[in-house]
């Protein structure tokens, strides 16, 4: 029984549902959000990080630039949405193979 809870906790930790993001007293600044979005995109796909520009205003992230596939654009969008402090993501990415 205890092993099942350990496995569940490990799975949740890996999926980002618990841990990994510390709660802070102050909300993240736009610059911090931009840095975190770029870091997440870079971690998943370094090539996309060179092709995408990220701007943040009041927690609203705008992705612009080009992606080499629809799947790469979708992953960048998902990465941006997963960052704490992001209120909304505006996707202005074009697809250029």
Rosetta constraint file for C-alpha pairs under 8 A:
AtomPair CA 1 CA 5 HARMONIC 6.82 0.50
AtomPair CA 2 CA 6 HARMONIC 6.34 0.50
AtomPair CA 3 CA 7 HARMONIC 6.17 0.50
AtomPair CA 4 CA 8 HARMONIC 6.12 0.50
AtomPair CA 5 CA 9 HARMONIC 6.04 0.50
AtomPair CA 6 CA 10 HARMONIC 6.14 0.50
AtomPair CA 7 CA 11 HARMONIC 6.15 0.50
AtomPair CA 8 CA 12 HARMONIC 6.15 0.50
AtomPair CA 9 CA 13 HARMONIC 6.05 0.50
AtomPair CA 10 CA 14 HARMONIC 6.17 0.50
AtomPair CA 11 CA 15 HARMONIC 6.19 0.50
AtomPair CA 12 CA 16 HARMONIC 6.23 0.50
AtomPair CA 12 CA 17 HARMONIC 5.32 0.50
AtomPair CA 12 CA 18 HARMONIC 6.01 0.50
AtomPair CA 13 CA 17 HARMONIC 6.04 0.50
AtomPair CA 13 CA 18 HARMONIC 5.22 0.50
AtomPair CA 13 CA 19 HARMONIC 6.05 0.50
AtomPair CA 13 CA 20 HARMONIC 7.43 0.50
AtomPair CA 16 CA 20 HARMONIC 6.59 0.50
AtomPair CA 21 CA 84 HARMONIC 7.81 0.50
AtomPair CA 27 CA 85 HARMONIC 6.72 0.50
AtomPair CA 28 CA 32 HARMONIC 5.91 0.50
AtomPair CA 28 CA 33 HARMONIC 6.29 0.50
AtomPair CA 28 CA 84 HARMONIC 7.76 0.50
AtomPair CA 28 CA 85 HARMONIC 5.88 0.50
AtomPair CA 29 CA 33 HARMONIC 6.22 0.50
AtomPair CA 29 CA 59 HARMONIC 7.81 0.50
AtomPair CA 30 CA 34 HARMONIC 6.14 0.50
AtomPair CA 30 CA 56 HARMONIC 5.30 0.50
AtomPair CA 30 CA 57 HARMONIC 5.98 0.50
AtomPair CA 30 CA 58 HARMONIC 6.39 0.50
AtomPair CA 30 CA 59 HARMONIC 6.00 0.50
AtomPair CA 31 CA 35 HARMONIC 6.19 0.50
AtomPair CA 31 CA 56 HARMONIC 7.12 0.50
AtomPair CA 32 CA 36 HARMONIC 6.10 0.50
AtomPair CA 33 CA 37 HARMONIC 6.09 0.50
AtomPair CA 33 CA 56 HARMONIC 7.06 0.50
AtomPair CA 33 CA 59 HARMONIC 7.33 0.50
AtomPair CA 33 CA 83 HARMONIC 7.12 0.50
AtomPair CA 33 CA 84 HARMONIC 7.53 0.50
AtomPair CA 33 CA 85 HARMONIC 6.65 0.50
AtomPair CA 33 CA 86 HARMONIC 6.96 0.50
AtomPair CA 34 CA 38 HARMONIC 6.17 0.50
AtomPair CA 34 CA 54 HARMONIC 6.19 0.50
AtomPair CA 34 CA 55 HARMONIC 6.31 0.50
AtomPair CA 34 CA 56 HARMONIC 5.96 0.50
AtomPair CA 34 CA 61 HARMONIC 7.47 0.50
AtomPair CA 35 CA 39 HARMONIC 6.07 0.50
AtomPair CA 36 CA 40 HARMONIC 6.11 0.50
AtomPair CA 36 CA 83 HARMONIC 6.67 0.50
AtomPair CA 37 CA 41 HARMONIC 6.20 0.50
AtomPair CA 37 CA 54 HARMONIC 7.59 0.50
AtomPair CA 37 CA 79 HARMONIC 6.67 0.50
AtomPair CA 37 CA 80 HARMONIC 5.14 0.50
AtomPair CA 37 CA 83 HARMONIC 6.29 0.50
AtomPair CA 38 CA 42 HARMONIC 5.94 0.50
AtomPair CA 38 CA 49 HARMONIC 6.59 0.50
AtomPair CA 38 CA 54 HARMONIC 7.06 0.50
AtomPair CA 39 CA 43 HARMONIC 6.02 0.50
AtomPair CA 40 CA 44 HARMONIC 6.36 0.50
AtomPair CA 40 CA 79 HARMONIC 5.97 0.50
AtomPair CA 40 CA 80 HARMONIC 7.51 0.50
AtomPair CA 41 CA 45 HARMONIC 5.84 0.50
AtomPair CA 41 CA 46 HARMONIC 7.07 0.50
AtomPair CA 41 CA 48 HARMONIC 6.98 0.50
AtomPair CA 41 CA 49 HARMONIC 5.86 0.50
AtomPair CA 41 CA 76 HARMONIC 5.81 0.50
AtomPair CA 41 CA 79 HARMONIC 6.03 0.50
AtomPair CA 41 CA 80 HARMONIC 7.60 0.50
AtomPair CA 42 CA 46 HARMONIC 4.39 0.50
AtomPair CA 42 CA 47 HARMONIC 7.54 0.50
AtomPair CA 42 CA 48 HARMONIC 7.02 0.50
AtomPair CA 42 CA 49 HARMONIC 5.04 0.50
AtomPair CA 45 CA 49 HARMONIC 6.63 0.50
AtomPair CA 46 CA 50 HARMONIC 6.84 0.50
AtomPair CA 47 CA 51 HARMONIC 6.75 0.50
AtomPair CA 48 CA 52 HARMONIC 6.00 0.50
AtomPair CA 48 CA 67 HARMONIC 6.59 0.50
AtomPair CA 48 CA 72 HARMONIC 7.34 0.50
AtomPair CA 48 CA 76 HARMONIC 7.74 0.50
AtomPair CA 49 CA 53 HARMONIC 7.78 0.50
AtomPair CA 51 CA 65 HARMONIC 5.83 0.50
AtomPair CA 51 CA 66 HARMONIC 5.73 0.50
AtomPair CA 51 CA 67 HARMONIC 6.68 0.50
AtomPair CA 52 CA 63 HARMONIC 6.52 0.50
AtomPair CA 52 CA 64 HARMONIC 5.71 0.50
AtomPair CA 52 CA 65 HARMONIC 4.75 0.50
AtomPair CA 52 CA 66 HARMONIC 6.26 0.50
AtomPair CA 52 CA 67 HARMONIC 7.41 0.50
AtomPair CA 52 CA 93 HARMONIC 7.64 0.50
AtomPair CA 53 CA 63 HARMONIC 5.80 0.50
AtomPair CA 53 CA 64 HARMONIC 5.20 0.50
AtomPair CA 53 CA 65 HARMONIC 5.89 0.50
AtomPair CA 54 CA 61 HARMONIC 6.76 0.50
AtomPair CA 54 CA 62 HARMONIC 5.75 0.50
AtomPair CA 54 CA 63 HARMONIC 4.95 0.50
AtomPair CA 54 CA 64 HARMONIC 6.63 0.50
AtomPair CA 55 CA 61 HARMONIC 5.66 0.50
AtomPair CA 55 CA 62 HARMONIC 5.19 0.50
AtomPair CA 55 CA 63 HARMONIC 6.80 0.50
AtomPair CA 56 CA 60 HARMONIC 5.40 0.50
AtomPair CA 56 CA 61 HARMONIC 4.40 0.50
AtomPair CA 56 CA 62 HARMONIC 6.26 0.50
AtomPair CA 57 CA 61 HARMONIC 6.67 0.50
AtomPair CA 59 CA 85 HARMONIC 6.13 0.50
AtomPair CA 59 CA 86 HARMONIC 4.92 0.50
AtomPair CA 59 CA 87 HARMONIC 5.10 0.50
AtomPair CA 59 CA 88 HARMONIC 6.97 0.50
AtomPair CA 60 CA 86 HARMONIC 6.12 0.50
AtomPair CA 60 CA 87 HARMONIC 5.42 0.50
AtomPair CA 60 CA 88 HARMONIC 4.84 0.50
AtomPair CA 60 CA 89 HARMONIC 5.82 0.50
AtomPair CA 60 CA 90 HARMONIC 7.36 0.50
AtomPair CA 61 CA 80 HARMONIC 7.40 0.50
AtomPair CA 61 CA 86 HARMONIC 6.74 0.50
AtomPair CA 61 CA 87 HARMONIC 7.72 0.50
AtomPair CA 61 CA 88 HARMONIC 6.24 0.50
AtomPair CA 61 CA 89 HARMONIC 4.74 0.50
AtomPair CA 61 CA 90 HARMONIC 6.11 0.50
AtomPair CA 62 CA 89 HARMONIC 5.79 0.50
AtomPair CA 62 CA 90 HARMONIC 4.63 0.50
AtomPair CA 62 CA 91 HARMONIC 6.11 0.50
AtomPair CA 62 CA 92 HARMONIC 6.99 0.50
AtomPair CA 63 CA 77 HARMONIC 7.71 0.50
AtomPair CA 63 CA 89 HARMONIC 7.39 0.50
AtomPair CA 63 CA 90 HARMONIC 6.24 0.50
AtomPair CA 63 CA 91 HARMONIC 5.19 0.50
AtomPair CA 63 CA 92 HARMONIC 5.58 0.50
AtomPair CA 63 CA 93 HARMONIC 6.20 0.50
AtomPair CA 64 CA 91 HARMONIC 6.77 0.50
AtomPair CA 64 CA 92 HARMONIC 4.68 0.50
AtomPair CA 64 CA 93 HARMONIC 4.70 0.50
AtomPair CA 64 CA 94 HARMONIC 7.62 0.50
AtomPair CA 65 CA 92 HARMONIC 7.14 0.50
AtomPair CA 65 CA 93 HARMONIC 5.19 0.50
AtomPair CA 65 CA 94 HARMONIC 6.41 0.50
AtomPair CA 66 CA 93 HARMONIC 5.21 0.50
AtomPair CA 66 CA 94 HARMONIC 4.68 0.50
AtomPair CA 66 CA 95 HARMONIC 5.55 0.50
AtomPair CA 66 CA 96 HARMONIC 6.07 0.50
AtomPair CA 67 CA 72 HARMONIC 6.11 0.50
AtomPair CA 67 CA 73 HARMONIC 5.46 0.50
AtomPair CA 67 CA 93 HARMONIC 6.48 0.50
AtomPair CA 67 CA 94 HARMONIC 6.10 0.50
AtomPair CA 67 CA 95 HARMONIC 4.89 0.50
AtomPair CA 67 CA 96 HARMONIC 5.95 0.50
AtomPair CA 67 CA 97 HARMONIC 7.43 0.50
AtomPair CA 68 CA 72 HARMONIC 6.63 0.50
AtomPair CA 68 CA 73 HARMONIC 7.73 0.50
AtomPair CA 68 CA 95 HARMONIC 5.67 0.50
AtomPair CA 68 CA 96 HARMONIC 5.08 0.50
AtomPair CA 68 CA 97 HARMONIC 4.43 0.50
AtomPair CA 69 CA 73 HARMONIC 6.38 0.50
AtomPair CA 69 CA 95 HARMONIC 5.74 0.50
AtomPair CA 69 CA 96 HARMONIC 6.96 0.50
AtomPair CA 69 CA 97 HARMONIC 6.27 0.50
AtomPair CA 70 CA 74 HARMONIC 6.11 0.50
AtomPair CA 70 CA 95 HARMONIC 6.46 0.50
AtomPair CA 71 CA 75 HARMONIC 6.17 0.50
AtomPair CA 72 CA 76 HARMONIC 6.29 0.50
AtomPair CA 73 CA 77 HARMONIC 6.24 0.50
AtomPair CA 73 CA 93 HARMONIC 6.77 0.50
AtomPair CA 73 CA 95 HARMONIC 7.60 0.50
AtomPair CA 74 CA 78 HARMONIC 6.16 0.50
AtomPair CA 75 CA 79 HARMONIC 6.02 0.50
AtomPair CA 76 CA 80 HARMONIC 6.22 0.50
AtomPair CA 77 CA 81 HARMONIC 6.27 0.50
AtomPair CA 77 CA 89 HARMONIC 7.24 0.50
AtomPair CA 77 CA 91 HARMONIC 6.98 0.50
AtomPair CA 78 CA 82 HARMONIC 6.21 0.50
AtomPair CA 79 CA 83 HARMONIC 6.91 0.50
AtomPair CA 80 CA 86 HARMONIC 7.43 0.50
AtomPair CA 80 CA 89 HARMONIC 6.93 0.50
AtomPair CA 81 CA 86 HARMONIC 6.35 0.50
AtomPair CA 81 CA 88 HARMONIC 7.23 0.50
AtomPair CA 81 CA 89 HARMONIC 6.50 0.50
AtomPair CA 82 CA 86 HARMONIC 7.71 0.50
